[in-house]
Amino acid sequence: MIWHIAQINVARFSVARADPVNADFEAALDEVNALAEASPGFVWRMTGEGENDDPDLTINMTVWESIEQLSAFAYRNITHRGVM
């Protein structure tokens, strides 16, 4: 049997998502997502806008082969850490 680890982040922006204070975060999303997809252990990520009607709510979900590989990306990847 093969097991994977899934992570989900649900966050509400403290100011409107379109506010300039969020510009660096928004600008980094494509790069961070591409880095995740190229990382060892990456399996899948949720894409698209989904059914979310709240523009100030953001949801991210990824699936990894192991908690160690997820942790390596989340905490050791300099670009991802910079966004966090």
C-alpha positions as CSV (number, residue, x, y, z in Angstrom):
1,M,0.0,0.0,0.0
2,I,1.3,3.5,-0.9
3,W,0.6,6.4,1.6
4,H,0.9,10.1,0.9
5,I,0.6,13.2,3.0
6,A,-1.8,16.0,2.1
7,Q,-1.6,19.5,3.4
8,I,-4.1,22.3,3.1
9,N,-3.8,25.9,4.0
10,V,-6.9,28.1,4.3
11,A,-6.2,31.8,5.0
12,R,-8.1,35.1,4.9
13,F,-6.1,38.2,3.9
14,S,-6.1,40.8,6.6
15,V,-6.5,43.5,3.9
16,A,-8.1,43.1,0.5
17,R,-6.2,40.6,-1.6
18,A,-5.8,43.2,-4.3
19,D,-4.2,45.7,-1.9
20,P,-0.6,46.6,-2.8
21,V,0.6,45.3,0.5
22,N,0.0,41.8,-0.9
23,A,1.7,42.4,-4.2
24,D,4.9,40.5,-3.4
25,F,2.9,37.5,-2.2
26,E,0.8,37.5,-5.4
27,A,3.9,38.0,-7.6
28,A,5.6,35.0,-6.1
29,L,2.7,32.5,-6.5
30,D,3.6,31.1,-9.9
31,E,7.3,30.7,-9.0
32,V,6.5,29.0,-5.7
33,N,4.0,26.7,-7.3
34,A,6.5,25.7,-10.1
35,L,9.2,25.0,-7.5
36,A,6.8,22.8,-5.5
37,E,5.8,20.9,-8.6
38,A,9.5,20.3,-9.4
39,S,10.4,19.3,-5.8
40,P,11.3,15.7,-4.8
41,G,8.2,14.0,-3.5
42,F,5.6,16.3,-5.0
43,V,2.5,14.4,-6.2
44,W,-0.3,16.8,-6.9
45,R,-1.7,20.3,-6.1
46,M,-5.2,21.8,-6.3
47,T,-5.4,24.2,-9.2
48,G,-8.1,26.6,-10.5
49,E,-10.4,29.0,-8.8
50,G,-12.9,26.4,-7.6
51,E,-16.2,27.5,-6.0
52,N,-14.7,30.1,-3.7
53,D,-16.9,33.3,-3.8
54,D,-14.7,35.2,-1.3
55,P,-11.8,37.0,-3.1
56,D,-10.0,37.5,0.2
57,L,-9.9,33.8,1.1
58,T,-7.0,31.7,-0.3
59,I,-6.8,27.9,-0.3
60,N,-3.8,25.8,-1.1
61,M,-3.7,22.0,-1.1
62,T,-0.8,19.8,-2.1
63,V,0.0,16.1,-1.8
64,W,3.5,14.7,-1.1
65,E,5.1,11.3,-0.9
66,S,6.3,11.9,2.6
67,I,6.2,14.4,5.5
68,E,10.0,14.8,5.1
69,Q,9.7,15.8,1.5
70,L,6.9,18.3,2.3
71,S,8.9,19.7,5.2
72,A,12.0,20.0,3.0
73,F,10.1,22.1,0.5
74,A,8.1,24.2,3.0
75,Y,11.0,25.0,5.4
76,R,14.2,24.6,3.4
77,N,13.3,26.1,0.1
78,I,14.5,29.8,0.3
79,T,11.9,31.1,-2.1
80,H,9.0,29.5,-0.3
81,R,10.4,30.6,3.1
82,G,10.6,34.1,1.8
83,V,6.9,34.1,1.0
84,M,6.0,32.6,4.4
